[in-house]
Amino acid sequence: MDSDEINLNLRGVTIEKLRSGSTLLFDKPLNWTSFDLVNKVRRIIRRATGERRIKVGHAGTLDPLATGLMILCTGRATKSISGFTSLDKEYVATIKVGETTPSYDLETEIDKSYPTDHISEEKIAGILPLFIGEQTQVPPAYSAKYIDGVRAYELARSGEAREPRPVTVNISQIEMVDFTDRLLKIRVLCSKGTYIRSLARDIGRALDSGAHLVGLIRTKIGDYKLDEAVTPDYFEKFVDLLQQNGDGFV
């Protein structure tokens, strides 16, 4: 890695800025929790600064089975996190029609199968506009929503699944990207709090079938884009080079 290869959003970042306050864009790896990413970044900065108390926070979680853009803030920049969480998000979701799971994604096994011969691109194009605008959505039983003081997913995993209260969300854009072999790929622009897993369930029902989420990538948060983000490994190499060059690398 040389100066010409530095990600544009890391140009000008120094170890001191990481300590005092920076906003960083990351591509969260598959099967990592949001806290795995926060902890990894915190460890990297701690090692570079020699300080144990380093503030690192994220501006919106992603499920372990999702990948894509996460905004992390360090130091004093953590005070601006609330400004990011309210921004609209863009996702590219892959939905498998004809089968459902209790979690609405791949966390749990398929529980029911449904006919799909009647589903065509035309039928999909006809029902997608139904989801545009402000609407009430029921979050998944396997979600972080609280039910009587307990996380919904904790109840579900203990065999006591309960449906969380409906929430109001807004989907401003939704379009079909592809539909092949029962796999529907869509692009969605939506408000905070929207569960794409629940949207997958609802799309299946609107198609007179069933569906569950099999892939999810967050591509935008407000004006911040995934192609501007870095992986945790890239960031670690970048910080190592900052140390080697006495913060004079960029």
WOWOTA-V888903 format. One record per residue. SS is DSSP state (A for helix, B for strand, O for the rest). OMEGA is omega in degrees with one decimal (* if undefined). BURIAL is I if it has 16 or more other ideal C-beta (glycine too) atoms within 10 Angstrom, else O. Layout:
ss: <SS	SS>
omega: <OMEGA	OMEGA>
burial: <BURIAL	BURIAL>
This chain:
ss: <O	O	A	A	A	O	O	A	A	A	O	O	O	O	A	A	A	A	A	A	O	O	B	B	B	B	B	B	O	O	O	O	O	A	A	A	A	A	A	A	A	A	A	A	A	A	A	A	A	O	O	O	O	O	O	B	B	B	O	O	O	O	O	O	O	B	B	B	B	B	B	B	B	B	A	A	A	A	A	A	A	A	A	A	A	O	O	O	B	B	B	B	B	B	B	B	B	O	B	B	B	O	O	O	O	O	O	O	O	B	B	B	B	O	O	O	O	O	O	O	A	A	A	A	A	A	A	A	A	A	A	O	B	B	B	B	B	B	O	O	O	O	O	O	O	B	B	O	O	B	B	A	A	A	A	A	A	O	O	O	O	O	O	O	O	B	B	B	B	B	B	B	B	B	B	B	B	B	B	B	O	O	B	B	B	B	B	B	B	B	O	O	O	O	O	A	A	A	A	A	A	A	A	A	A	A	O	O	O	O	B	B	B	B	B	B	B	B	B	B	B	O	O	B	B	A	A	A	O	B	O	A	A	A	A	A	A	A	A	A	A	A	A	A	O	O	O	O	O	O>
omega: <174.0	-173.5	179.6	-177.3	-176.8	175.5	-175.2	-177.5	175.2	179.4	-178.3	177.9	177.4	177.9	178.1	178.5	176.2	179.7	-172.4	178.1	178.4	172.9	-171.7	179.1	-178.1	171.0	-175.8	179.4	175.7	178.1	170.7	168.6	176.7	-179.6	173.3	-179.8	178.5	-178.0	178.6	-178.6	178.7	179.8	179.9	-178.0	176.7	-178.6	-177.9	-175.7	-175.1	-179.6	-179.4	-176.4	178.1	179.3	173.5	178.3	179.9	-177.4	178.0	-175.5	167.0	176.6	178.0	-178.4	175.4	174.6	172.9	-166.3	168.2	175.7	176.2	177.7	179.1	174.9	-177.9	179.6	178.0	178.6	-178.5	-175.2	-176.9	179.0	178.4	-174.5	-178.1	-177.5	174.7	179.8	174.0	-179.8	164.4	-173.9	172.9	-173.7	175.4	179.8	177.7	-179.7	176.8	172.7	-179.8	-178.0	-176.5	176.2	-175.1	178.7	-178.6	-176.2	176.8	179.7	179.5	175.5	-174.5	176.3	178.3	-175.9	-177.6	-175.5	178.7	176.0	179.7	179.4	178.4	179.3	-179.8	-176.4	-176.9	178.9	178.6	-175.3	179.0	178.9	179.2	-176.4	176.7	-178.5	176.5	178.4	178.2	173.1	175.9	179.1	-178.8	177.3	178.6	171.8	-177.1	175.4	-179.2	176.9	-178.3	-177.8	177.4	176.6	-177.5	-177.8	177.0	178.5	-179.2	-176.5	176.6	-177.1	177.3	177.8	176.9	177.6	177.8	179.8	178.3	175.3	-176.1	177.6	172.1	-179.3	176.3	177.0	-177.5	172.7	-177.3	175.1	177.4	177.8	-179.6	176.5	-179.3	171.2	-174.5	171.1	-169.4	179.0	175.1	178.6	179.0	176.1	179.8	174.7	177.7	176.0	177.6	177.0	-175.9	176.0	177.2	179.0	180.0	178.1	-177.1	-179.6	175.0	179.2	172.8	-176.4	178.6	177.6	-179.0	176.6	172.9	-172.7	179.9	167.3	-172.2	177.8	179.9	-172.5	-179.3	-177.6	174.6	-172.6	177.7	175.0	176.1	179.8	178.0	-179.0	179.5	178.3	178.9	-179.2	176.7	179.6	174.2	179.9	-177.1	-176.0	177.4	179.6	-178.8	-173.8	-176.8	*>
burial: <O	O	O	O	O	I	I	O	I	I	O	O	I	O	I	O	O	I	I	O	I	I	I	I	I	I	I	I	O	O	O	I	O	I	O	O	I	I	O	I	I	I	O	I	I	O	O	I	I	O	O	O	O	I	I	I	O	I	I	I	I	I	I	I	I	I	I	I	I	I	I	I	I	I	I	O	I	I	O	O	I	O	O	I	O	O	I	I	I	I	I	I	I	I	I	I	I	I	I	I	I	I	I	I	I	O	I	I	O	O	O	O	O	I	O	I	O	O	I	O	O	O	O	I	O	O	O	I	O	O	I	I	O	O	I	O	I	I	I	I	I	I	I	O	I	O	I	O	O	O	O	I	I	O	I	I	O	O	O	O	I	O	O	I	O	O	I	O	I	I	I	O	O	I	O	O	O	O	I	O	O	O	O	I	O	I	I	I	I	I	I	O	O	I	I	I	I	I	I	I	I	I	I	I	O	I	I	O	I	I	I	I	I	I	I	I	I	I	I	I	I	O	O	I	O	I	O	O	I	I	O	I	O	I	I	I	O	I	I	O	O	I	O	O	O	O	O	O	I	O>
